[in-house]
Each structure stands twice: as structure tokens, then as C-alpha cells.
Amino acid sequence: MQTLKTNRRTLLAGAALAAALPRSGSAAAAIKIGYVSPETGPLAPFGAADKFVIGALSAKLAAKGITVEVRDSQSDPNRAATVANDLINDGISLMLVSSTPETTNPVSDQCELAGVPCVSTVAPWQAWFFNRGGNPATGFQYTYHFFWGLEDVIAVYTGMWQQLATDKTVGGLFPNDGDGNAWSDPTHGFPPALAAQQFKLINPGHFQDLSSDFSAQINAFKSGNADIVTGVVIPPDFATFWTQAKQQNFSPKIVTIGKALLFPETLNSLGSQGNNLSTEVWWTPSHPFKSSLTGQSAHALARAYSLHTGKQWTQPIGFAHALFEIAVDVLGRASDPTDHDKVLAALTATNLNTIVGPISWGKGPVKNVAKTPLVGGQWRLKSGGPYNYDLVITENTQAPEIPAGGKMELMA
């Protein structure tokens, strides 16, 4: 299995292989892809599937003369920018980057400045676009993104909430980071959208990641009679919040959290206290898509991950795989895959069916963004089997092609 860090010997071997492969144009040297994601730090669950994805595709990439240089952002935006700059200076043809604005945005910014084509994912498009100063009239030149947007997650969340009887009072957990600022934005985020649907939002203010005390938020939610809690927090912060909420006898009817509740590890750490927690669902084994590279269905890819790692499938598997589908497609169509402008021309013309759905830029909402489908689900505690929880899709109004497995239930 390929390791994430590519040493000089591996690069030289890849270069020799590439030179031996017949290819059109002037690309006689190995084609190098840079990839940045959080392997370590509080965002590490987003990068947990990377080694599997890259290892599983290593033979196909090598056969096309492609080497992959992977760097760990360490969940730090400054580190992400530094390693991106290192990869750019190392002569990559294309940059790939995944997982939260703290990783996607600094890497994309470095590529935009350097004129290096970049494809990013796993960050709501508004947090990637507007937080970088994007202008919808002009967009960016070299940086492109695929994922869903805040309009989608808001529709999914409210769709789940409206299945149950509540007083429509929502407590908001919004950290002072890229996602938290985007989700709480008074123009593009949750506040105006919830108000338009007659939900009352209680926002006690932003907090710092890795906070140790959520008493202020819990007291605000209790005094405001919030029976729904939402937000976007890193896994350690949700574990702290939820433990303290239980200690302080705060028991909302619905808890729907982005980021932290994406991962089975978070639920497992909560013991029996995670039943019916809910979240957005971007990719599952039941998604009706297949890989353009391997022909695998979503179910087959998830099963391969579990068989290889002994772990439960996790949502980022599909999007990490899709990044490399796009990379191989773009570099294969570029008249010279070592020329940044020719790679960019191929990138902007992308029209590819991937493991996460069709990807084609130019349809909007802005020129640099392609949207992928989003549904919602609840984690259900299991009485037996190899895993403690199953993620059941409970809301698919926005993407009916993705089958639902049940209806929303109140927290115990």
C-alpha cells in the first residue's frame, strides 16, 4: 500500500516509468499531483481515508505516469499554506485539496497567486468562495471547487426538523473559524434562512475551537427554551458540549450538527448518548453513483474500505476518490499535462460522472463551483453487529435519487 509521504526514490521511479510511457505532447517527465489534507490534529477524521484511497488507486495512477505528493496540513491553515507553496515550488501540474475551509482556502489562495490549477472539496461552497473574497461576477481563474452549499444544508436540516413537532427555537453553535463564520453569516448563512421559515435562532456568539466550557451556550439555550440545537463544530468540541449538556440537564428534542457528527468515531466515543443525533449526509454506500476510474459502485468502494481497514465507512472516502477521478480525467485531456494553462483549459471543460455524482463547472451558482447532492440522516444505536451505530438517511427531498431509510425520531 502506498504511504502518504512520497520520498525522492519514489519520485525518481515514477519519473522513469513516466518516461517509458507513450504520451502525446511534450510531457516526457512524470506528472506530479499535489494533495493537501488534514492527517493529524482535530480535523484528522476528514483525512482518515486518504491512505486507503491513494493506495487503492496507486497502480492506475502509476500506469498514467502520475505521482502523488501528499502533505499533512496538521489541521492548521498556516501549515496548509506553507506545504501548498512547497508543492507548487516542486513543480506540480495540479493541486488537490480537501476538508474544511481551514485547509481548502489557504491552499487555494496559494494556487491562485501562483497560477497553478487547483481542485478543492469538502467545504460548503460559500465558505470556500466568499471567505476568500470571491466576486460572483468574476470568480477565480485557477481554483475550482465541488461540494454542496449552505442553501442545501439549510434545506436538509429544516426538512429534518419539520418532520417532528417542536416550537421552532434553535440554539446555534458557531465557532470562530471558516465554517462557523460562514454558517452564521447574516447574509448568506443560517440566520436569514431560518427567519424566513419562522425559526427563532439563539446565537450566544462565536467560540474558539477546542473550547473547554460550553456553559454560556447551554445556559442561553436553556433560558431561551431551545428544543433544537444546530451548528458546525469539530469533533472534540461536540463531545465536550454534549457531555456538559447532559450534566446540566439540557435535553433538546433534536440535535443536528455539521462536521463533528459526520464520523462514526465521534458517535462511538459517546457510548449510548449518541442515539438519534443527526447531521448532513454527503456520501454513503447507498449513493447511486460509480467511479469513472475503477467502475466501483459507492457500495463497493465503502465495502473495500471496511475490508482493508477493519473500520466503518466514512463520508470523506467518496470525495477523496472523486478528487483523483477528476485529476486523471483532466490530465488525460490536457494537450500538455505539465503546462498549467493547458491543464486549466481541460479543468474548466470537465464533464465527468464520479462516485459522488456528476461534476461540471460553469452551471453555477458561480463559475468556479460545481454542486453535489446532499441528504440528511440520524445515527441509530445498534443492538449488535460490528459497529455501534448506523447512519440512516431520513431526509432526501433535495436529492430523491438517494434512497431514504427511515424517518426522523426525537432524541431519547
ChimeraX attribute file (.defattr): number of C-alpha atoms within 10 A of each C-alpha:
attribute: neighborCount
match mode: 1-to-1
recipient: residues
	/A:1	11
	/A:2	15
	/A:3	12
	/A:4	18
	/A:5	13
	/A:6	14
	/A:7	10
	/A:8	9
	/A:9	9
	/A:10	14
	/A:11	17
	/A:12	14
	/A:13	14
	/A:14	24
	/A:15	21
	/A:16	15
	/A:17	17
	/A:18	22
	/A:19	15
	/A:20	13
	/A:21	15
	/A:22	11
	/A:23	16
	/A:24	12
	/A:25	11
	/A:26	11
	/A:27	17
	/A:28	19
	/A:29	19
	/A:30	26
	/A:31	23
	/A:32	23
	/A:33	23
	/A:34	23
	/A:35	29
	/A:36	26
	/A:37	28
	/A:38	27
	/A:39	22
	/A:40	16
	/A:41	12
	/A:42	17
	/A:43	24
	/A:44	18
	/A:45	24
	/A:46	26
	/A:47	21
	/A:48	17
	/A:49	22
	/A:50	23
	/A:51	17
	/A:52	22
	/A:53	22
	/A:54	21
	/A:55	15
	/A:56	19
	/A:57	17
	/A:58	16
	/A:59	13
	/A:60	15
	/A:61	20
	/A:62	18
	/A:63	13
	/A:64	19
	/A:65	24
	/A:66	25
	/A:67	24
	/A:68	26
	/A:69	20
	/A:70	24
	/A:71	23
	/A:72	22
	/A:73	29
	/A:74	19
	/A:75	22
	/A:76	18
	/A:77	17
	/A:78	15
	/A:79	18
	/A:80	27
	/A:81	22
	/A:82	17
	/A:83	20
	/A:84	29
	/A:85	17
	/A:86	14
	/A:87	22
	/A:88	20
	/A:89	10
	/A:90	12
	/A:91	14
	/A:92	24
	/A:93	27
	/A:94	28
	/A:95	26
	/A:96	28
	/A:97	29
	/A:98	27
	/A:99	26
	/A:100	24
	/A:101	27
	/A:102	26
	/A:103	32
	/A:104	28
	/A:105	26
	/A:106	23
	/A:107	32
	/A:108	30
	/A:109	19
	/A:110	20
	/A:111	24
	/A:112	17
	/A:113	11
	/A:114	13
	/A:115	16
	/A:116	23
	/A:117	26
	/A:118	29
	/A:119	26
	/A:120	30
	/A:121	27
	/A:122	23
	/A:123	26
	/A:124	25
	/A:125	26
	/A:126	25
	/A:127	26
	/A:128	30
	/A:129	23
	/A:130	14
	/A:131	15
	/A:132	16
	/A:133	10
	/A:134	15
	/A:135	11
	/A:136	14
	/A:137	8
	/A:138	10
	/A:139	17
	/A:140	19
	/A:141	17
	/A:142	24
	/A:143	28
	/A:144	25
	/A:145	27
	/A:146	24
	/A:147	21
	/A:148	21
	/A:149	23
	/A:150	19
	/A:151	15
	/A:152	18
	/A:153	23
	/A:154	17
	/A:155	19
	/A:156	24
	/A:157	21
	/A:158	18
	/A:159	19
	/A:160	26
	/A:161	21
	/A:162	11
	/A:163	14
	/A:164	14
	/A:165	10
	/A:166	16
	/A:167	12
	/A:168	19
	/A:169	19
	/A:170	25
	/A:171	26
	/A:172	27
	/A:173	27
	/A:174	24
	/A:175	24
	/A:176	15
	/A:177	19
	/A:178	21
	/A:179	25
	/A:180	22
	/A:181	17
	/A:182	26
	/A:183	27
	/A:184	23
	/A:185	15
	/A:186	12
	/A:187	11
	/A:188	17
	/A:189	20
	/A:190	22
	/A:191	19
	/A:192	16
	/A:193	18
	/A:194	18
	/A:195	11
	/A:196	10
	/A:197	10
	/A:198	11
	/A:199	17
	/A:200	17
	/A:201	22
	/A:202	19
	/A:203	17
	/A:204	16
	/A:205	13
	/A:206	16
	/A:207	16
	/A:208	12
	/A:209	16
	/A:210	15
	/A:211	13
	/A:212	12
	/A:213	13
	/A:214	18
	/A:215	13
	/A:216	11
	/A:217	20
	/A:218	24
	/A:219	15
	/A:220	16
	/A:221	24
	/A:222	18
	/A:223	8
	/A:224	15
	/A:225	17
	/A:226	25
	/A:227	20
	/A:228	22
	/A:229	21
	/A:230	20
	/A:231	24
	/A:232	25
	/A:233	24
	/A:234	19
	/A:235	23
	/A:236	16
	/A:237	22
	/A:238	23
	/A:239	18
	/A:240	15
	/A:241	20
	/A:242	19
	/A:243	14
	/A:244	17
	/A:245	19
	/A:246	12
	/A:247	9
	/A:248	13
	/A:249	10
	/A:250	17
	/A:251	17
	/A:252	20
	/A:253	19
	/A:254	24
	/A:255	24
	/A:256	22
	/A:257	22
	/A:258	22
	/A:259	21
	/A:260	23
	/A:261	26
	/A:262	24
	/A:263	19
	/A:264	21
	/A:265	18
	/A:266	18
	/A:267	24
	/A:268	15
	/A:269	13
	/A:270	13
	/A:271	12
	/A:272	13
	/A:273	16
	/A:274	23
	/A:275	21
	/A:276	23
	/A:277	24
	/A:278	29
	/A:279	29
	/A:280	24
	/A:281	24
	/A:282	22
	/A:283	26
	/A:284	22
	/A:285	17
	/A:286	16
	/A:287	19
	/A:288	16
	/A:289	21
	/A:290	21
	/A:291	21
	/A:292	19
	/A:293	18
	/A:294	13
	/A:295	13
	/A:296	15
	/A:297	19
	/A:298	23
	/A:299	16
	/A:300	15
	/A:301	24
	/A:302	22
	/A:303	17
	/A:304	17
	/A:305	19
	/A:306	15
	/A:307	12
	/A:308	11
	/A:309	12
	/A:310	11
	/A:311	14
	/A:312	18
	/A:313	23
	/A:314	21
	/A:315	20
	/A:316	24
	/A:317	24
	/A:318	27
	/A:319	26
	/A:320	29
	/A:321	24
	/A:322	26
	/A:323	23
	/A:324	23
	/A:325	20
	/A:326	22
	/A:327	22
	/A:328	18
	/A:329	18
	/A:330	24
	/A:331	23
	/A:332	16
	/A:333	17
	/A:334	20
	/A:335	18
	/A:336	20
	/A:337	28
	/A:338	22
	/A:339	17
	/A:340	18
	/A:341	17
	/A:342	18
	/A:343	25
	/A:344	25
	/A:345	16
	/A:346	20
	/A:347	26
	/A:348	19
	/A:349	13
	/A:350	18
	/A:351	16
	/A:352	17
	/A:353	17
	/A:354	24
	/A:355	29
	/A:356	26
	/A:357	20
	/A:358	16
	/A:359	20
	/A:360	20
	/A:361	21
	/A:362	14
	/A:363	11
	/A:364	12
	/A:365	14
	/A:366	19
	/A:367	19
	/A:368	25
	/A:369	28
	/A:370	22
	/A:371	21
	/A:372	17
	/A:373	21
	/A:374	23
	/A:375	27
	/A:376	28
	/A:377	29
	/A:378	29
	/A:379	22
	/A:380	19
	/A:381	20
	/A:382	13
	/A:383	8
	/A:384	8
	/A:385	7
	/A:386	9
	/A:387	14
	/A:388	21
	/A:389	24
	/A:390	16
	/A:391	21
	/A:392	20
	/A:393	24
	/A:394	24
	/A:395	30
	/A:396	21
	/A:397	16
	/A:398	16
	/A:399	16
	/A:400	12
	/A:401	11
	/A:402	20
	/A:403	15
	/A:404	18
	/A:405	14
	/A:406	12
	/A:407	14
	/A:408	22
	/A:409	19
	/A:410	16
	/A:411	15
	/A:412	12
